[in-house]
């Protein structure tokens, strides 16, 4: 499903050929996240990946709901400017909102530990803003996915083990629910793929709202991979349940 470079017959802007050689509108994912790529692939979407530039600065004091959507739009706008007319560009941004406000990527073990201690035993919100822009047109659609995550009351030892794995250092909120961080999660209220980084049904709906002309897959619940039973848990905690 994944194309890493622009595809399609020469002279046909914003189109790619499907498995049967028929032309279809081109979808571009403006993201460097392998999790978002996997979610779209598992949903049956054919797309090209173009990494966006670094996030720009947001106005001070902006609420997390709006920030997630604005950053998603910044990514989509930047990539759409480089694409053929008629390409459908998807930008996304995920924000973890902890007890004291938004939590970015920790970057250091010390900050990762502090974030995980702040989330321990509590419920927090994960927001994923999504923007679809049609290149070289005025058509766009914007939306927000929201899920609530309840964390286990995990021990300091569990936190140290997870942080030492290195996984949380570049993850918003210092955990990856589809990886080892899933052992820290008690339950999820809402879609798990929103927590991973892309609300797939929302992305499909926004593609349709922006005028995507070809049939899209049904908006089903996309299971996480790898299966949780295939991983060796970091600690004897219960797997996350849907609430």
NUMAR-121931 format. One record per residue (C-alpha): residue in one letter; residue number from 1; x, y, z. Coordinates in nm, 3 decimals. Example, Ala and Ser with C-alpha at 12.3 -4.5 7.8 and 13.67 -1.06 7.14 Angstrom:
REM NUMAR-121931
REC; A; 1; 1.230; -0.450; 0.780
REC; S; 2; 1.367; -0.106; 0.714
//
This chain:
REM NUMAR-121931
REC; X; 1; 0.000; 0.000; 0.000
REC; X; 2; 0.284; 0.241; 0.083
REC; X; 3; 0.459; 0.449; -0.183
REC; X; 4; 0.761; 0.650; -0.068
REC; X; 5; 0.800; 0.852; -0.385
REC; X; 6; 0.543; 1.021; -0.607
REC; X; 7; 0.371; 0.769; -0.832
REC; X; 8; 0.137; 0.779; -1.127
REC; X; 9; 0.145; 0.807; -1.507
REC; X; 10; 0.336; 1.101; -1.649
REC; X; 11; 0.121; 1.402; -1.729
REC; X; 12; -0.160; 1.302; -1.489
REC; X; 13; -0.144; 1.528; -1.187
REC; X; 14; -0.253; 1.404; -0.846
REC; X; 15; -0.327; 1.051; -0.970
REC; X; 16; -0.183; 0.703; -0.918
REC; X; 17; -0.266; 0.375; -1.084
REC; X; 18; -0.424; 0.103; -0.870
REC; X; 19; -0.353; -0.271; -0.897
REC; X; 20; -0.576; -0.290; -1.204
REC; X; 21; -0.411; 0.005; -1.380
REC; X; 22; -0.703; 0.239; -1.318
REC; X; 23; -0.631; 0.597; -1.214
REC; X; 24; -0.727; 0.708; -0.864
REC; X; 25; -0.671; 1.025; -0.664
REC; X; 26; -0.334; 1.031; -0.491
REC; X; 27; -0.316; 1.036; -0.110
REC; X; 28; -0.007; 1.178; 0.063
REC; X; 29; 0.067; 1.126; 0.432
REC; X; 30; 0.258; 1.428; 0.567
REC; X; 31; 0.423; 1.250; 0.858
REC; X; 32; 0.750; 1.096; 0.972
REC; X; 33; 0.565; 0.865; 1.213
REC; X; 34; 0.590; 0.492; 1.134
REC; X; 35; 0.285; 0.437; 1.357
REC; X; 36; 0.065; 0.656; 1.136
REC; X; 37; 0.200; 0.483; 0.827
REC; X; 38; 0.113; 0.144; 0.972
REC; X; 39; -0.239; 0.251; 1.068
REC; X; 40; -0.317; 0.378; 0.717
REC; X; 41; -0.163; 0.068; 0.559
REC; X; 42; -0.364; -0.166; 0.782
REC; X; 43; -0.679; 0.026; 0.690
REC; X; 44; -0.620; -0.056; 0.323
REC; X; 45; -0.518; 0.293; 0.206
REC; X; 46; -0.273; 0.338; -0.080
REC; X; 47; -0.058; 0.642; -0.008
REC; X; 48; 0.274; 0.822; -0.051
REC; X; 49; 0.483; 0.946; 0.243
REC; X; 50; 0.634; 1.296; 0.239
REC; X; 51; 0.791; 1.410; 0.565
REC; X; 52; 0.689; 1.763; 0.668
REC; X; 53; 0.927; 2.027; 0.802
REC; X; 54; 0.969; 2.075; 1.176
REC; X; 55; 0.664; 2.208; 1.360
REC; X; 56; 0.634; 2.585; 1.362
REC; X; 57; 0.573; 2.796; 1.672
REC; X; 58; 0.216; 2.829; 1.798
REC; X; 59; 0.064; 3.142; 1.955
REC; X; 60; 0.112; 3.141; 2.334
REC; X; 61; -0.182; 3.033; 2.545
REC; X; 62; -0.355; 2.834; 2.273
REC; X; 63; -0.569; 2.543; 2.399
REC; X; 64; -0.456; 2.185; 2.328
REC; X; 65; -0.763; 2.106; 2.113
REC; X; 66; -0.685; 2.388; 1.873
REC; X; 67; -0.309; 2.335; 1.889
REC; X; 68; -0.336; 1.974; 1.768
REC; X; 69; -0.545; 2.083; 1.471
REC; X; 70; -0.328; 2.383; 1.384
REC; X; 71; -0.006; 2.177; 1.387
REC; X; 72; -0.176; 1.911; 1.173
REC; X; 73; -0.277; 2.183; 0.928
REC; X; 74; 0.075; 2.332; 0.924
REC; X; 75; 0.213; 1.993; 0.822
REC; X; 76; -0.051; 1.941; 0.553
REC; X; 77; -0.007; 2.292; 0.410
REC; X; 78; 0.372; 2.259; 0.392
REC; X; 79; 0.361; 1.926; 0.210
REC; X; 80; 0.066; 2.019; -0.015
REC; X; 81; 0.273; 2.308; -0.154
REC; X; 82; 0.518; 2.051; -0.298
REC; X; 83; 0.260; 1.813; -0.449
REC; X; 84; 0.082; 1.791; -0.786
REC; X; 85; -0.260; 1.952; -0.813
REC; X; 86; -0.539; 1.730; -0.688
REC; X; 87; -0.327; 1.534; -0.439
REC; X; 88; -0.500; 1.474; -0.105
REC; X; 89; -0.254; 1.550; 0.175
REC; X; 90; -0.314; 1.424; 0.531
REC; X; 91; -0.143; 1.598; 0.823
REC; X; 92; -0.176; 1.483; 1.184
REC; X; 93; -0.053; 1.584; 1.528
REC; X; 94; -0.098; 1.409; 1.864
REC; X; 95; -0.097; 1.582; 2.203
REC; X; 96; -0.106; 1.408; 2.541
REC; X; 97; -0.275; 1.628; 2.802
REC; X; 98; -0.163; 1.537; 3.154
REC; X; 99; -0.281; 1.664; 3.493
REC; X; 100; -0.089; 1.990; 3.454
REC; X; 101; -0.131; 2.042; 3.079
REC; X; 102; 0.012; 1.917; 2.748
REC; X; 103; 0.307; 1.677; 2.762
REC; X; 104; 0.544; 1.679; 2.468
REC; X; 105; 0.824; 1.436; 2.388
REC; X; 106; 1.051; 1.412; 2.692
REC; X; 107; 1.383; 1.380; 2.511
REC; X; 108; 1.572; 1.283; 2.828
REC; X; 109; 1.529; 0.994; 3.075
REC; X; 110; 1.476; 1.239; 3.360
REC; X; 111; 1.187; 1.413; 3.188
REC; X; 112; 1.039; 1.079; 3.079
REC; X; 113; 1.037; 0.957; 3.439
REC; X; 114; 0.876; 1.279; 3.557
REC; X; 115; 0.599; 1.251; 3.297
REC; X; 116; 0.525; 0.888; 3.380
REC; X; 117; 0.513; 0.965; 3.753
REC; X; 118; 0.267; 1.248; 3.679
REC; X; 119; 0.040; 1.011; 3.482
REC; X; 120; 0.060; 0.718; 3.727
REC; X; 121; -0.277; 0.588; 3.843
REC; X; 122; -0.465; 0.873; 3.672
REC; X; 123; -0.678; 0.932; 3.365
REC; X; 124; -0.554; 1.168; 3.096
REC; X; 125; -0.662; 1.280; 2.750
REC; X; 126; -0.497; 1.214; 2.414
REC; X; 127; -0.587; 1.441; 2.122
REC; X; 128; -0.506; 1.381; 1.756
REC; X; 129; -0.572; 1.664; 1.514
REC; X; 130; -0.608; 1.573; 1.146
REC; X; 131; -0.617; 1.799; 0.841
REC; X; 132; -0.677; 1.701; 0.479
REC; X; 133; -0.579; 1.954; 0.212
REC; X; 134; -0.620; 1.916; -0.164
REC; X; 135; -0.303; 2.046; -0.328
REC; X; 136; -0.335; 2.364; -0.533
REC; X; 137; -0.698; 2.417; -0.438
REC; X; 138; -0.903; 2.581; -0.163
REC; X; 139; -1.047; 2.251; -0.043
REC; X; 140; -0.961; 2.128; 0.306
REC; X; 141; -1.116; 1.954; 0.605
REC; X; 142; -1.012; 1.965; 0.969
REC; X; 143; -1.105; 1.749; 1.269
REC; X; 144; -1.004; 1.625; 1.612
REC; X; 145; -0.999; 1.276; 1.766
REC; X; 146; -1.015; 1.242; 2.145
REC; X; 147; -0.957; 0.942; 2.374
REC; X; 148; -0.920; 0.906; 2.751
REC; X; 149; -0.643; 0.681; 2.887
REC; X; 150; -0.634; 0.540; 3.240
REC; X; 151; -0.287; 0.438; 3.361
REC; X; 152; -0.201; 0.160; 3.603
REC; X; 153; -0.067; 0.250; 3.947
REC; X; 154; 0.271; 0.117; 3.838
REC; X; 155; 0.579; 0.106; 4.058
REC; X; 156; 0.896; 0.315; 4.037
REC; X; 157; 1.077; 0.001; 3.924
REC; X; 158; 0.843; -0.040; 3.628
REC; X; 159; 0.903; 0.323; 3.530
REC; X; 160; 1.281; 0.281; 3.549
REC; X; 161; 1.269; -0.037; 3.339
REC; X; 162; 1.055; 0.127; 3.073
REC; X; 163; 1.258; 0.447; 3.058
REC; X; 164; 1.582; 0.245; 3.031
REC; X; 165; 1.439; 0.075; 2.722
REC; X; 166; 1.464; 0.411; 2.542
REC; X; 167; 1.119; 0.383; 2.390
REC; X; 168; 0.952; 0.673; 2.573
REC; X; 169; 1.213; 0.939; 2.493
REC; X; 170; 1.061; 1.043; 2.159
REC; X; 171; 0.695; 0.971; 2.237
REC; X; 172; 0.441; 1.234; 2.341
REC; X; 173; 0.357; 1.177; 2.705
REC; X; 174; 0.659; 0.943; 2.739
REC; X; 175; 0.480; 0.621; 2.639
REC; X; 176; 0.385; 0.425; 2.328
REC; X; 177; 0.061; 0.232; 2.378
REC; X; 178; 0.137; 0.004; 2.083
REC; X; 179; 0.478; -0.082; 2.229
REC; X; 180; 0.615; -0.149; 2.574
REC; X; 181; 0.417; 0.146; 2.710
REC; X; 182; 0.100; -0.055; 2.664
REC; X; 183; 0.191; -0.241; 2.984
REC; X; 184; 0.146; 0.086; 3.174
REC; X; 185; -0.208; 0.142; 3.043
REC; X; 186; -0.510; 0.011; 3.230
REC; X; 187; -0.789; 0.110; 2.988
REC; X; 188; -0.879; 0.331; 2.693
REC; X; 189; -1.209; 0.510; 2.649
REC; X; 190; -1.235; 0.598; 2.281
REC; X; 191; -1.034; 0.476; 1.984
REC; X; 192; -0.693; 0.327; 2.050
REC; X; 193; -0.566; 0.443; 1.710
REC; X; 194; -0.622; 0.803; 1.826
REC; X; 195; -0.373; 0.731; 2.105
REC; X; 196; -0.131; 0.568; 1.858
REC; X; 197; -0.140; 0.881; 1.642
REC; X; 198; -0.415; 0.871; 1.378
REC; X; 199; -0.791; 0.832; 1.417
REC; X; 200; -0.845; 0.629; 1.100
REC; X; 201; -1.225; 0.673; 1.066
REC; X; 202; -1.182; 1.048; 1.116
REC; X; 203; -0.911; 1.059; 0.848
REC; X; 204; -1.139; 0.873; 0.605
REC; X; 205; -1.429; 1.106; 0.682
REC; X; 206; -1.212; 1.412; 0.625
REC; X; 207; -1.088; 1.273; 0.293
REC; X; 208; -1.452; 1.238; 0.187
REC; X; 209; -1.538; 1.588; 0.311
REC; X; 210; -1.248; 1.731; 0.110
REC; X; 211; -1.393; 1.565; -0.201
REC; X; 212; -1.192; 1.245; -0.240
REC; X; 213; -1.356; 1.096; -0.551
REC; X; 214; -1.274; 0.725; -0.519
REC; X; 215; -1.417; 0.456; -0.287
REC; X; 216; -1.258; 0.442; 0.058
REC; X; 217; -1.238; 0.145; 0.296
REC; X; 218; -1.499; 0.105; 0.568
REC; X; 219; -1.407; 0.283; 0.891
REC; X; 220; -1.345; -0.023; 1.105
REC; X; 221; -1.155; -0.049; 1.432
REC; X; 222; -0.791; -0.111; 1.340
REC; X; 223; -0.619; -0.358; 1.576
REC; X; 224; -0.278; -0.277; 1.709
REC; X; 225; 0.031; -0.465; 1.597
REC; X; 226; 0.217; -0.663; 1.712
REC; X; 227; -0.044; -0.857; 1.913
REC; X; 228; 0.001; -0.798; 2.282
REC; X; 229; 0.048; -1.171; 2.350
REC; X; 230; 0.351; -1.168; 2.119
REC; X; 231; 0.543; -0.923; 2.339
REC; X; 232; 0.719; -1.007; 2.662
REC; X; 233; 0.565; -0.771; 2.919
REC; X; 234; 0.787; -0.535; 3.110
REC; X; 235; 0.601; -0.609; 3.433
REC; X; 236; 0.314; -0.832; 3.547
REC; X; 237; 0.042; -0.577; 3.468
REC; X; 238; -0.289; -0.631; 3.297
REC; X; 239; -0.312; -0.543; 2.929
REC; X; 240; -0.505; -0.231; 2.836
REC; X; 241; -0.878; -0.284; 2.801
REC; X; 242; -1.133; -0.088; 2.602
REC; X; 243; -1.354; 0.101; 2.846
//
